[in-house]
Amino acid sequence: MEHDAAEQLFIEQARAYYRDMKAVADNAPDGHVLRLAETFAVTHGRELVQKSLAIILQEQIADLEKKTKHDTAPPVTPKQDIAEIEAKKSSRPSETSR
């Protein structure tokens, strides 16, 4: 199975998270494994979620930028008047007048 770079980055981060949590549990004193592993999971899990969200959002931004580069229509600015747009349309020869 082939992974793109962003997916591979997420997988590596998840593996590191797992290994680090396992090390915390392995090194915890008797009677403290659950508390320490849970604390690690909550604090570092939030970080993992934030990193994965950032990866996904960066991919979405890159995809959107690719799409907009291929868009050939001129952008309409909010200040542009509707009448101006309609005037440009009406100044073009219609298909029936050809």
SEFIZA-3560 file (N, C-alpha, C; in Angstrom, 3 decimals):
REM SEFIZA-3560
<numar><xx>0.839</xx><yy>-1.179</yy><zz>0.000</zz><atom>N</atom></numar>
<numar><xx>0.000</xx><yy>0.000</yy><zz>0.000</zz><atom>CA</atom></numar>
<numar><xx>0.886</xx><yy>1.245</yy><zz>0.000</zz><atom>C</atom></numar>
<numar><xx>0.614</xx><yy>2.178</yy><zz>-0.897</zz><atom>N</atom></numar>
<numar><xx>1.420</xx><yy>3.376</yy><zz>-1.043</zz><atom>CA</atom></numar>
<numar><xx>0.787</xx><yy>4.526</yy><zz>-0.261</zz><atom>C</atom></numar>
<numar><xx>1.619</xx><yy>5.299</yy><zz>0.430</zz><atom>N</atom></numar>
<numar><xx>1.144</xx><yy>6.428</yy><zz>1.211</zz><atom>CA</atom></numar>
<numar><xx>1.737</xx><yy>7.711</yy><zz>0.649</zz><atom>C</atom></numar>
<numar><xx>0.942</xx><yy>8.783</yy><zz>0.678</zz><atom>N</atom></numar>
<numar><xx>1.536</xx><yy>10.062</yy><zz>0.300</zz><atom>CA</atom></numar>
<numar><xx>2.342</xx><yy>10.595</yy><zz>1.481</zz><atom>C</atom></numar>
<numar><xx>3.077</xx><yy>11.644</yy><zz>1.273</zz><atom>N</atom></numar>
<numar><xx>4.003</xx><yy>12.160</yy><zz>2.297</zz><atom>CA</atom></numar>
<numar><xx>3.272</xx><yy>12.590</yy><zz>3.562</zz><atom>C</atom></numar>
<numar><xx>2.129</xx><yy>13.245</yy><zz>3.434</zz><atom>N</atom></numar>
<numar><xx>1.380</xx><yy>13.712</yy><zz>4.606</zz><atom>CA</atom></numar>
<numar><xx>0.863</xx><yy>12.534</yy><zz>5.426</zz><atom>C</atom></numar>
<numar><xx>0.352</xx><yy>11.520</yy><zz>4.750</zz><atom>N</atom></numar>
<numar><xx>-0.138</xx><yy>10.337</yy><zz>5.454</zz><atom>CA</atom></numar>
<numar><xx>1.013</xx><yy>9.620</yy><zz>6.145</zz><atom>C</atom></numar>
<numar><xx>2.141</xx><yy>9.537</yy><zz>5.491</zz><atom>N</atom></numar>
<numar><xx>3.311</xx><yy>8.893</yy><zz>6.080</zz><atom>CA</atom></numar>
<numar><xx>3.773</xx><yy>9.654</yy><zz>7.317</zz><atom>C</atom></numar>
<numar><xx>3.736</xx><yy>10.978</yy><zz>7.254</zz><atom>N</atom></numar>
<numar><xx>4.107</xx><yy>11.799</yy><zz>8.409</zz><atom>CA</atom></numar>
<numar><xx>3.173</xx><yy>11.513</yy><zz>9.584</zz><atom>C</atom></numar>
<numar><xx>1.884</xx><yy>11.440</yy><zz>9.324</zz><atom>N</atom></numar>
<numar><xx>0.934</xx><yy>11.140</yy><zz>10.387</zz><atom>CA</atom></numar>
<numar><xx>1.192</xx><yy>9.760</yy><zz>10.985</zz><atom>C</atom></numar>
<numar><xx>1.444</xx><yy>8.773</yy><zz>10.148</zz><atom>N</atom></numar>
<numar><xx>1.709</xx><yy>7.413</yy><zz>10.628</zz><atom>CA</atom></numar>
<numar><xx>2.944</xx><yy>7.396</yy><zz>11.525</zz><atom>C</atom></numar>
<numar><xx>3.993</xx><yy>8.104</yy><zz>11.126</zz><atom>N</atom></numar>
<numar><xx>5.210</xx><yy>8.167</yy><zz>11.942</zz><atom>CA</atom></numar>
<numar><xx>4.937</xx><yy>8.847</yy><zz>13.286</zz><atom>C</atom></numar>
<numar><xx>4.127</xx><yy>9.899</yy><zz>13.274</zz><atom>N</atom></numar>
<numar><xx>3.789</xx><yy>10.578</yy><zz>14.526</zz><atom>CA</atom></numar>
<numar><xx>2.967</xx><yy>9.667</yy><zz>15.432</zz><atom>C</atom></numar>
<numar><xx>2.050</xx><yy>8.908</yy><zz>14.856</zz><atom>N</atom></numar>
<numar><xx>1.230</xx><yy>7.983</yy><zz>15.644</zz><atom>CA</atom></numar>
<numar><xx>2.094</xx><yy>6.864</yy><zz>16.230</zz><atom>C</atom></numar>
<numar><xx>3.044</xx><yy>6.375</yy><zz>15.455</zz><atom>N</atom></numar>
<numar><xx>3.958</xx><yy>5.349</yy><zz>15.963</zz><atom>CA</atom></numar>
<numar><xx>4.787</xx><yy>5.882</yy><zz>17.130</zz><atom>C</atom></numar>
<numar><xx>5.305</xx><yy>7.090</yy><zz>16.989</zz><atom>N</atom></numar>
<numar><xx>6.100</xx><yy>7.698</yy><zz>18.057</zz><atom>CA</atom></numar>
<numar><xx>5.243</xx><yy>7.900</yy><zz>19.305</zz><atom>C</atom></numar>
<numar><xx>4.001</xx><yy>8.316</yy><zz>19.127</zz><atom>N</atom></numar>
<numar><xx>3.073</xx><yy>8.495</yy><zz>20.245</zz><atom>CA</atom></numar>
<numar><xx>2.872</xx><yy>7.162</yy><zz>20.972</zz><atom>C</atom></numar>
<numar><xx>2.636</xx><yy>6.106</yy><zz>20.220</zz><atom>N</atom></numar>
<numar><xx>2.439</xx><yy>4.779</yy><zz>20.807</zz><atom>CA</atom></numar>
<numar><xx>3.688</xx><yy>4.336</yy><zz>21.576</zz><atom>C</atom></numar>
<numar><xx>4.858</xx><yy>4.470</yy><zz>20.943</zz><atom>N</atom></numar>
<numar><xx>6.102</xx><yy>4.041</yy><zz>21.590</zz><atom>CA</atom></numar>
<numar><xx>6.354</xx><yy>4.828</yy><zz>22.876</zz><atom>C</atom></numar>
<numar><xx>6.109</xx><yy>6.131</yy><zz>22.834</zz><atom>N</atom></numar>
<numar><xx>6.327</xx><yy>6.959</yy><zz>24.018</zz><atom>CA</atom></numar>
<numar><xx>5.347</xx><yy>6.600</yy><zz>25.138</zz><atom>C</atom></numar>
<numar><xx>4.089</xx><yy>6.362</yy><zz>24.800</zz><atom>N</atom></numar>
<numar><xx>3.115</xx><yy>5.988</yy><zz>25.828</zz><atom>CA</atom></numar>
<numar><xx>3.465</xx><yy>4.628</yy><zz>26.415</zz><atom>C</atom></numar>
<numar><xx>3.911</xx><yy>3.700</yy><zz>25.583</zz><atom>N</atom></numar>
<numar><xx>4.318</xx><yy>2.382</yy><zz>26.074</zz><atom>CA</atom></numar>
<numar><xx>5.507</xx><yy>2.512</yy><zz>27.025</zz><atom>C</atom></numar>
<numar><xx>6.450</xx><yy>3.394</yy><zz>26.685</zz><atom>N</atom></numar>
<numar><xx>7.611</xx><yy>3.607</yy><zz>27.556</zz><atom>CA</atom></numar>
<numar><xx>7.174</xx><yy>4.180</yy><zz>28.904</zz><atom>C</atom></numar>
<numar><xx>6.218</xx><yy>5.096</yy><zz>28.887</zz><atom>N</atom></numar>
<numar><xx>5.702</xx><yy>5.651</yy><zz>30.140</zz><atom>CA</atom></numar>
<numar><xx>5.097</xx><yy>4.533</yy><zz>30.982</zz><atom>C</atom></numar>
<numar><xx>4.274</xx><yy>3.704</yy><zz>30.356</zz><atom>N</atom></numar>
<numar><xx>3.634</xx><yy>2.599</yy><zz>31.087</zz><atom>CA</atom></numar>
<numar><xx>4.675</xx><yy>1.589</yy><zz>31.583</zz><atom>C</atom></numar>
<numar><xx>5.644</xx><yy>1.264</yy><zz>30.743</zz><atom>N</atom></numar>
<numar><xx>6.676</xx><yy>0.291</yy><zz>31.129</zz><atom>CA</atom></numar>
<numar><xx>7.526</xx><yy>0.789</yy><zz>32.299</zz><atom>C</atom></numar>
<numar><xx>7.743</xx><yy>2.086</yy><zz>32.379</zz><atom>N</atom></numar>
<numar><xx>8.612</xx><yy>2.654</yy><zz>33.408</zz><atom>CA</atom></numar>
<numar><xx>7.855</xx><yy>3.175</yy><zz>34.631</zz><atom>C</atom></numar>
<numar><xx>6.542</xx><yy>3.085</yy><zz>34.597</zz><atom>N</atom></numar>
<numar><xx>5.754</xx><yy>3.571</yy><zz>35.730</zz><atom>CA</atom></numar>
<numar><xx>5.889</xx><yy>2.627</yy><zz>36.916</zz><atom>C</atom></numar>
<numar><xx>5.923</xx><yy>3.186</yy><zz>38.113</zz><atom>N</atom></numar>
<numar><xx>5.978</xx><yy>2.320</yy><zz>39.290</zz><atom>CA</atom></numar>
<numar><xx>4.676</xx><yy>1.543</yy><zz>39.453</zz><atom>C</atom></numar>
<numar><xx>4.743</xx><yy>0.407</yy><zz>40.104</zz><atom>N</atom></numar>
<numar><xx>3.551</xx><yy>-0.407</yy><zz>40.344</zz><atom>CA</atom></numar>
<numar><xx>2.451</xx><yy>0.448</yy><zz>40.975</zz><atom>C</atom></numar>
<numar><xx>1.260</xx><yy>0.245</yy><zz>40.473</zz><atom>N</atom></numar>
<numar><xx>0.116</xx><yy>0.977</yy><zz>41.002</zz><atom>CA</atom></numar>
<numar><xx>-0.105</xx><yy>2.339</yy><zz>40.362</zz><atom>C</atom></numar>
<numar><xx>0.793</xx><yy>2.763</yy><zz>39.472</zz><atom>N</atom></numar>
<numar><xx>0.680</xx><yy>4.090</yy><zz>38.852</zz><atom>CA</atom></numar>
<numar><xx>0.604</xx><yy>4.023</yy><zz>37.326</zz><atom>C</atom></numar>
<numar><xx>0.573</xx><yy>2.817</yy><zz>36.774</zz><atom>N</atom></numar>
<numar><xx>0.602</xx><yy>2.652</yy><zz>35.313</zz><atom>CA</atom></numar>
<numar><xx>-0.586</xx><yy>3.349</yy><zz>34.660</zz><atom>C</atom></numar>
<numar><xx>-1.783</xx><yy>3.051</yy><zz>35.119</zz><atom>N</atom></numar>
<numar><xx>-2.976</xx><yy>3.623</yy><zz>34.498</zz><atom>CA</atom></numar>
<numar><xx>-2.967</xx><yy>5.138</yy><zz>34.575</zz><atom>C</atom></numar>
<numar><xx>-2.696</xx><yy>5.688</yy><zz>35.754</zz><atom>N</atom></numar>
<numar><xx>-2.718</xx><yy>7.150</yy><zz>35.928</zz><atom>CA</atom></numar>
<numar><xx>-1.690</xx><yy>7.829</yy><zz>35.031</zz><atom>C</atom></numar>
<numar><xx>-0.479</xx><yy>7.312</yy><zz>34.997</zz><atom>N</atom></numar>
<numar><xx>0.575</xx><yy>7.939</yy><zz>34.193</zz><atom>CA</atom></numar>
<numar><xx>0.328</xx><yy>7.766</yy><zz>32.691</zz><atom>C</atom></numar>
<numar><xx>-0.117</xx><yy>6.573</yy><zz>32.291</zz><atom>N</atom></numar>
<numar><xx>-0.407</xx><yy>6.342</yy><zz>30.866</zz><atom>CA</atom></numar>
<numar><xx>-1.586</xx><yy>7.195</yy><zz>30.410</zz><atom>C</atom></numar>
<numar><xx>-2.581</xx><yy>7.307</yy><zz>31.274</zz><atom>N</atom></numar>
<numar><xx>-3.751</xx><yy>8.131</yy><zz>30.927</zz><atom>CA</atom></numar>
<numar><xx>-3.367</xx><yy>9.609</yy><zz>30.824</zz><atom>C</atom></numar>
<numar><xx>-2.561</xx><yy>10.081</yy><zz>31.749</zz><atom>N</atom></numar>
<numar><xx>-2.095</xx><yy>11.473</yy><zz>31.696</zz><atom>CA</atom></numar>
<numar><xx>-1.320</xx><yy>11.730</yy><zz>30.410</zz><atom>C</atom></numar>
<numar><xx>-0.435</xx><yy>10.784</yy><zz>30.075</zz><atom>N</atom></numar>
<numar><xx>0.311</xx><yy>10.911</yy><zz>28.821</zz><atom>CA</atom></numar>
<numar><xx>-0.638</xx><yy>10.937</yy><zz>27.629</zz><atom>C</atom></numar>
<numar><xx>-1.604</xx><yy>10.010</yy><zz>27.620</zz><atom>N</atom></numar>
<numar><xx>-2.543</xx><yy>9.902</yy><zz>26.492</zz><atom>CA</atom></numar>
<numar><xx>-3.325</xx><yy>11.192</yy><zz>26.295</zz><atom>C</atom></numar>
<numar><xx>-3.780</xx><yy>11.771</yy><zz>27.387</zz><atom>N</atom></numar>
<numar><xx>-4.586</xx><yy>12.992</yy><zz>27.281</zz><atom>CA</atom></numar>
<numar><xx>-3.739</xx><yy>14.164</yy><zz>26.790</zz><atom>C</atom></numar>
<numar><xx>-2.600</xx><yy>14.389</yy><zz>27.411</zz><atom>N</atom></numar>
<numar><xx>-1.799</xx><yy>15.558</yy><zz>27.040</zz><atom>CA</atom></numar>
<numar><xx>-1.146</xx><yy>15.402</yy><zz>25.671</zz><atom>C</atom></numar>
<numar><xx>-0.545</xx><yy>14.259</yy><zz>25.413</zz><atom>N</atom></numar>
<numar><xx>0.126</xx><yy>14.066</yy><zz>24.125</zz><atom>CA</atom></numar>
<numar><xx>-0.849</xx><yy>13.677</yy><zz>23.021</zz><atom>C</atom></numar>
<numar><xx>-1.963</xx><yy>13.079</yy><zz>23.398</zz><atom>N</atom></numar>
<numar><xx>-2.989</xx><yy>12.752</yy><zz>22.407</zz><atom>CA</atom></numar>
<numar><xx>-3.566</xx><yy>14.009</yy><zz>21.788</zz><atom>C</atom></numar>
<numar><xx>-3.768</xx><yy>15.022</yy><zz>22.597</zz><atom>N</atom></numar>
<numar><xx>-4.264</xx><yy>16.311</yy><zz>22.096</zz><atom>CA</atom></numar>
<numar><xx>-3.273</xx><yy>16.881</yy><zz>21.081</zz><atom>C</atom></numar>
<numar><xx>-2.000</xx><yy>16.770</yy><zz>21.390</zz><atom>N</atom></numar>
<numar><xx>-0.958</xx><yy>17.250</yy><zz>20.479</zz><atom>CA</atom></numar>
<numar><xx>-0.981</xx><yy>16.466</yy><zz>19.160</zz><atom>C</atom></numar>
<numar><xx>-1.154</xx><yy>15.155</yy><zz>19.246</zz><atom>N</atom></numar>
<numar><xx>-1.228</xx><yy>14.321</yy><zz>18.039</zz><atom>CA</atom></numar>
<numar><xx>-2.429</xx><yy>14.718</yy><zz>17.185</zz><atom>C</atom></numar>
<numar><xx>-3.555</xx><yy>14.955</yy><zz>17.826</zz><atom>N</atom></numar>
<numar><xx>-4.754</xx><yy>15.371</yy><zz>17.093</zz><atom>CA</atom></numar>
<numar><xx>-4.516</xx><yy>16.714</yy><zz>16.416</zz><atom>C</atom></numar>
<numar><xx>-3.902</xx><yy>17.651</yy><zz>17.122</zz><atom>N</atom></numar>
<numar><xx>-3.622</xx><yy>18.964</yy><zz>16.532</zz><atom>CA</atom></numar>
<numar><xx>-2.675</xx><yy>18.851</yy><zz>15.342</zz><atom>C</atom></numar>
<numar><xx>-1.659</xx><yy>18.008</yy><zz>15.472</zz><atom>N</atom></numar>
<numar><xx>-0.713</xx><yy>17.823</yy><zz>14.363</zz><atom>CA</atom></numar>
<numar><xx>-1.404</xx><yy>17.197</yy><zz>13.160</zz><atom>C</atom></numar>
<numar><xx>-2.251</xx><yy>16.194</yy><zz>13.411</zz><atom>N</atom></numar>
<numar><xx>-2.932</xx><yy>15.543</yy><zz>12.288</zz><atom>CA</atom></numar>
<numar><xx>-3.908</xx><yy>16.509</yy><zz>11.628</zz><atom>C</atom></numar>
<numar><xx>-4.577</xx><yy>17.333</yy><zz>12.417</zz><atom>N</atom></numar>
<numar><xx>-5.468</xx><yy>18.341</yy><zz>11.852</zz><atom>CA</atom></numar>
<numar><xx>-4.682</xx><yy>19.328</yy><zz>10.992</zz><atom>C</atom></numar>
<numar><xx>-3.518</xx><yy>19.742</yy><zz>11.466</zz><atom>N</atom></numar>
<numar><xx>-2.685</xx><yy>20.662</yy><zz>10.691</zz><atom>CA</atom></numar>
<numar><xx>-2.251</xx><yy>20.035</yy><zz>9.367</zz><atom>C</atom></numar>
<numar><xx>-1.911</xx><yy>18.758</yy><zz>9.391</zz><atom>N</atom></numar>
<numar><xx>-1.513</xx><yy>18.060</yy><zz>8.161</zz><atom>CA</atom></numar>
<numar><xx>-2.672</xx><yy>18.060</yy><zz>7.164</zz><atom>C</atom></numar>
<numar><xx>-3.862</xx><yy>17.697</yy><zz>7.645</zz><atom>N</atom></numar>
<numar><xx>-5.035</xx><yy>17.635</yy><zz>6.767</zz><atom>CA</atom></numar>
<numar><xx>-5.368</xx><yy>19.015</yy><zz>6.203</zz><atom>C</atom></numar>
<numar><xx>-5.336</xx><yy>20.037</yy><zz>7.054</zz><atom>N</atom></numar>
<numar><xx>-5.660</xx><yy>21.389</yy><zz>6.588</zz><atom>CA</atom></numar>
<numar><xx>-4.640</xx><yy>21.881</yy><zz>5.570</zz><atom>C</atom></numar>
<numar><xx>-3.360</xx><yy>21.570</yy><zz>5.777</zz><atom>N</atom></numar>
<numar><xx>-2.346</xx><yy>21.955</yy><zz>4.800</zz><atom>CA</atom></numar>
<numar><xx>-2.594</xx><yy>21.281</yy><zz>3.451</zz><atom>C</atom></numar>
<numar><xx>-3.006</xx><yy>20.016</yy><zz>3.481</zz><atom>N</atom></numar>
<numar><xx>-3.345</xx><yy>19.317</yy><zz>2.233</zz><atom>CA</atom></numar>
<numar><xx>-4.527</xx><yy>19.987</yy><zz>1.547</zz><atom>C</atom></numar>
<numar><xx>-5.540</xx><yy>20.352</yy><zz>2.328</zz><atom>N</atom></numar>
<numar><xx>-6.721</xx><yy>21.009</yy><zz>1.767</zz><atom>CA</atom></numar>
<numar><xx>-6.349</xx><yy>22.350</yy><zz>1.139</zz><atom>C</atom></numar>
<numar><xx>-5.492</xx><yy>23.105</yy><zz>1.812</zz><atom>N</atom></numar>
<numar><xx>-5.047</xx><yy>24.394</yy><zz>1.274</zz><atom>CA</atom></numar>
<numar><xx>-4.278</xx><yy>24.188</yy><zz>-0.026</zz><atom>C</atom></numar>
<numar><xx>-3.383</xx><yy>23.216</yy><zz>-0.043</zz><atom>N</atom></numar>
<numar><xx>-2.600</xx><yy>22.943</yy><zz>-1.255</zz><atom>CA</atom></numar>
<numar><xx>-3.509</xx><yy>22.526</yy><zz>-2.405</zz><atom>C</atom></numar>
<numar><xx>-4.489</xx><yy>21.678</yy><zz>-2.119</zz><atom>N</atom></numar>
<numar><xx>-5.430</xx><yy>21.254</yy><zz>-3.160</zz><atom>CA</atom></numar>
<numar><xx>-6.226</xx><yy>22.440</yy><zz>-3.689</zz><atom>C</atom></numar>
<numar><xx>-6.669</xx><yy>23.302</yy><zz>-2.793</zz><atom>N</atom></numar>
<numar><xx>-7.439</xx><yy>24.478</yy><zz>-3.202</zz><atom>CA</atom></numar>
<numar><xx>-6.586</xx><yy>25.416</yy><zz>-4.048</zz><atom>C</atom></numar>
<numar><xx>-5.323</xx><yy>25.599</yy><zz>-3.659</zz><atom>N</atom></numar>
<numar><xx>-4.430</xx><yy>26.455</yy><zz>-4.436</zz><atom>CA</atom></numar>
<numar><xx>-4.203</xx><yy>25.890</yy><zz>-5.824</zz><atom>C</atom></numar>
<numar><xx>-4.093</xx><yy>24.573</yy><zz>-5.948</zz><atom>N</atom></numar>
<numar><xx>-3.941</xx><yy>23.948</yy><zz>-7.265</zz><atom>CA</atom></numar>
<numar><xx>-5.171</xx><yy>24.206</yy><zz>-8.121</zz><atom>C</atom></numar>
<numar><xx>-6.345</xx><yy>24.056</yy><zz>-7.518</zz><atom>N</atom></numar>
<numar><xx>-7.596</xx><yy>24.264</yy><zz>-8.260</zz><atom>CA</atom></numar>
<numar><xx>-7.736</xx><yy>25.706</yy><zz>-8.709</zz><atom>C</atom></numar>
<numar><xx>-7.407</xx><yy>26.667</yy><zz>-7.843</zz><atom>N</atom></numar>
<numar><xx>-7.587</xx><yy>28.069</yy><zz>-8.215</zz><atom>CA</atom></numar>
<numar><xx>-6.576</xx><yy>28.521</yy><zz>-9.250</zz><atom>C</atom></numar>
<numar><xx>-5.410</xx><yy>27.875</yy><zz>-9.308</zz><atom>N</atom></numar>
<numar><xx>-4.438</xx><yy>28.223</yy><zz>-10.345</zz><atom>CA</atom></numar>
<numar><xx>-4.964</xx><yy>27.851</yy><zz>-11.726</zz><atom>C</atom></numar>
<numar><xx>-5.789</xx><yy>26.812</yy><zz>-11.787</zz><atom>N</atom></numar>
<numar><xx>-6.312</xx><yy>26.353</yy><zz>-13.067</zz><atom>CA</atom></numar>
<numar><xx>-7.607</xx><yy>27.065</yy><zz>-13.446</zz><atom>C</atom></numar>
<numar><xx>-8.151</xx><yy>27.837</yy><zz>-12.555</zz><atom>N</atom></numar>
<numar><xx>-9.394</xx><yy>28.556</yy><zz>-12.808</zz><atom>CA</atom></numar>
<numar><xx>-9.079</xx><yy>29.755</yy><zz>-13.702</zz><atom>C</atom></numar>
<numar><xx>-9.699</xx><yy>29.821</yy><zz>-14.883</zz><atom>N</atom></numar>
<numar><xx>-9.384</xx><yy>30.885</yy><zz>-15.825</zz><atom>CA</atom></numar>
<numar><xx>-10.340</xx><yy>32.064</yy><zz>-15.738</zz><atom>C</atom></numar>
<numar><xx>-11.430</xx><yy>31.931</yy><zz>-15.028</zz><atom>N</atom></numar>
<numar><xx>-12.383</xx><yy>33.029</yy><zz>-14.901</zz><atom>CA</atom></numar>
<numar><xx>-11.795</xx><yy>34.120</yy><zz>-14.014</zz><atom>C</atom></numar>
<numar><xx>-11.950</xx><yy>35.380</yy><zz>-14.431</zz><atom>N</atom></numar>
<numar><xx>-11.433</xx><yy>36.455</yy><zz>-13.589</zz><atom>CA</atom></numar>
<numar><xx>-12.246</xx><yy>36.545</yy><zz>-12.309</zz><atom>C</atom></numar>
<numar><xx>-11.595</xx><yy>36.804</yy><zz>-11.186</zz><atom>N</atom></numar>
<numar><xx>-12.326</xx><yy>36.893</yy><zz>-9.926</zz><atom>CA</atom></numar>
<numar><xx>-13.213</xx><yy>38.119</yy><zz>-9.895</zz><atom>C</atom></numar>
<numar><xx>-14.347</xx><yy>38.008</yy><zz>-9.277</zz><atom>N</atom></numar>
<numar><xx>-15.267</xx><yy>39.124</yy><zz>-9.103</zz><atom>CA</atom></numar>
<numar><xx>-15.017</xx><yy>39.676</yy><zz>-7.716</zz><atom>C</atom></numar>
<numar><xx>-14.704</xx><yy>40.947</yy><zz>-7.652</zz><atom>N</atom></numar>
<numar><xx>-14.447</xx><yy>41.554</yy><zz>-6.349</zz><atom>CA</atom></numar>
<numar><xx>-15.765</xx><yy>41.981</yy><zz>-5.727</zz><atom>C</atom></numar>
<numar><xx>-15.847</xx><yy>42.021</yy><zz>-4.414</zz><atom>N</atom></numar>
<numar><xx>-17.082</xx><yy>42.424</yy><zz>-3.748</zz><atom>CA</atom></numar>
<numar><xx>-17.517</xx><yy>43.831</yy><zz>-4.123</zz><atom>C</atom></numar>
<numar><xx>-16.567</xx><yy>44.681</yy><zz>-4.491</zz><atom>N</atom></numar>
<numar><xx>-16.901</xx><yy>46.064</yy><zz>-4.829</zz><atom>CA</atom></numar>
<numar><xx>-17.478</xx><yy>46.196</yy><zz>-6.240</zz><atom>C</atom></numar>
<numar><xx>-17.328</xx><yy>45.158</yy><zz>-7.024</zz><atom>N</atom></numar>
<numar><xx>-17.775</xx><yy>45.223</yy><zz>-8.410</zz><atom>CA</atom></numar>
<numar><xx>-19.296</xx><yy>45.278</yy><zz>-8.450</zz><atom>C</atom></numar>
<numar><xx>-19.819</xx><yy>46.192</yy><zz>-9.190</zz><atom>N</atom></numar>
<numar><xx>-21.256</xx><yy>46.401</yy><zz>-9.256</zz><atom>CA</atom></numar>
<numar><xx>-21.918</xx><yy>45.374</yy><zz>-10.166</zz><atom>C</atom></numar>
<numar><xx>-23.082</xx><yy>44.889</yy><zz>-9.783</zz><atom>N</atom></numar>
<numar><xx>-23.808</xx><yy>43.903</yy><zz>-10.594</zz><atom>CA</atom></numar>
<numar><xx>-24.151</xx><yy>44.492</yy><zz>-11.955</zz><atom>C</atom></numar>
<numar><xx>-24.502</xx><yy>45.760</yy><zz>-11.981</zz><atom>N</atom></numar>
<numar><xx>-24.827</xx><yy>46.405</yy><zz>-13.256</zz><atom>CA</atom></numar>
<numar><xx>-23.624</xx><yy>46.386</yy><zz>-14.192</zz><atom>C</atom></numar>
<numar><xx>-22.435</xx><yy>46.555</yy><zz>-13.636</zz><atom>N</atom></numar>
<numar><xx>-21.210</xx><yy>46.515</yy><zz>-14.444</zz><atom>CA</atom></numar>
<numar><xx>-21.011</xx><yy>45.133</yy><zz>-15.041</zz><atom>C</atom></numar>
<numar><xx>-21.254</xx><yy>44.116</yy><zz>-14.265</zz><atom>N</atom></numar>
<numar><xx>-21.122</xx><yy>42.747</yy><zz>-14.746</zz><atom>CA</atom></numar>
<numar><xx>-22.150</xx><yy>42.489</yy><zz>-15.844</zz><atom>C</atom></numar>
<numar><xx>-23.388</xx><yy>42.902</yy><zz>-15.613</zz><atom>N</atom></numar>
<numar><xx>-24.442</xx><yy>42.711</yy><zz>-16.613</zz><atom>CA</atom></numar>
<numar><xx>-24.149</xx><yy>43.493</yy><zz>-17.893</zz><atom>C</atom></numar>
<numar><xx>-23.581</xx><yy>44.684</yy><zz>-17.763</zz><atom>N</atom></numar>
<numar><xx>-23.246</xx><yy>45.492</yy><zz>-18.937</zz><atom>CA</atom></numar>
<numar><xx>-22.195</xx><yy>44.784</yy><zz>-19.786</zz><atom>C</atom></numar>
<numar><xx>-21.242</xx><yy>44.175</yy><zz>-19.142</zz><atom>N</atom></numar>
<numar><xx>-20.221</xx><yy>43.433</yy><zz>-19.889</zz><atom>CA</atom></numar>
<numar><xx>-20.838</xx><yy>42.252</yy><zz>-20.618</zz><atom>C</atom></numar>
<numar><xx>-21.780</xx><yy>41.589</yy><zz>-19.970</zz><atom>N</atom></numar>
<numar><xx>-22.452</xx><yy>40.447</yy><zz>-20.610</zz><atom>CA</atom></numar>
<numar><xx>-23.249</xx><yy>40.909</yy><zz>-21.819</zz><atom>C</atom></numar>
<numar><xx>-23.973</xx><yy>42.015</yy><zz>-21.672</zz><atom>N</atom></numar>
<numar><xx>-24.833</xx><yy>42.472</yy><zz>-22.758</zz><atom>CA</atom></numar>
<numar><xx>-24.036</xx><yy>43.068</yy><zz>-23.912</zz><atom>C</atom></numar>
<numar><xx>-22.794</xx><yy>43.462</yy><zz>-23.677</zz><atom>N</atom></numar>
<numar><xx>-21.983</xx><yy>44.037</yy><zz>-24.753</zz><atom>CA</atom></numar>
<numar><xx>-21.386</xx><yy>42.967</yy><zz>-25.640</zz><atom>C</atom></numar>
<numar><xx>-21.435</xx><yy>41.696</yy><zz>-25.194</zz><atom>N</atom></numar>
<numar><xx>-20.952</xx><yy>40.597</yy><zz>-26.015</zz><atom>CA</atom></numar>
<numar><xx>-22.016</xx><yy>40.249</yy><zz>-27.046</zz><atom>C</atom></numar>
<numar><xx>-21.604</xx><yy>39.864</yy><zz>-28.244</zz><atom>N</atom></numar>
<numar><xx>-22.607</xx><yy>39.452</yy><zz>-29.246</zz><atom>CA</atom></numar>
<numar><xx>-23.280</xx><yy>38.146</yy><zz>-28.796</zz><atom>C</atom></numar>
<numar><xx>-24.583</xx><yy>38.112</yy><zz>-28.910</zz><atom>N</atom></numar>
<numar><xx>-25.304</xx><yy>36.906</yy><zz>-28.513</zz><atom>CA</atom></numar>
<numar><xx>-25.193</xx><yy>35.859</yy><zz>-29.603</zz><atom>C</atom></numar>
<numar><xx>-25.471</xx><yy>34.624</yy><zz>-29.261</zz><atom>N</atom></numar>
<numar><xx>-25.373</xx><yy>33.525</yy><zz>-30.214</zz><atom>CA</atom></numar>
<numar><xx>-26.443</xx><yy>33.644</yy><zz>-31.301</zz><atom>C</atom></numar>
<numar><xx>-27.594</xx><yy>34.231</yy><zz>-30.969</zz><atom>N</atom></numar>
<numar><xx>-28.670</xx><yy>34.353</yy><zz>-31.955</zz><atom>CA</atom></numar>
<numar><xx>-28.392</xx><yy>35.440</yy><zz>-32.968</zz><atom>C</atom></numar>
<numar><xx>-27.522</xx><yy>36.412</yy><zz>-32.637</zz><atom>N</atom></numar>
<numar><xx>-27.249</xx><yy>37.508</yy><zz>-33.573</zz><atom>CA</atom></numar>
<numar><xx>-26.130</xx><yy>37.187</yy><zz>-34.536</zz><atom>C</atom></numar>
<numar><xx>-25.574</xx><yy>36.012</yy><zz>-34.427</zz><atom>N</atom></numar>
<numar><xx>-24.471</xx><yy>35.638</yy><zz>-35.347</zz><atom>CA</atom></numar>
<numar><xx>-24.977</xx><yy>35.064</yy><zz>-36.600</zz><atom>C</atom></numar>
//
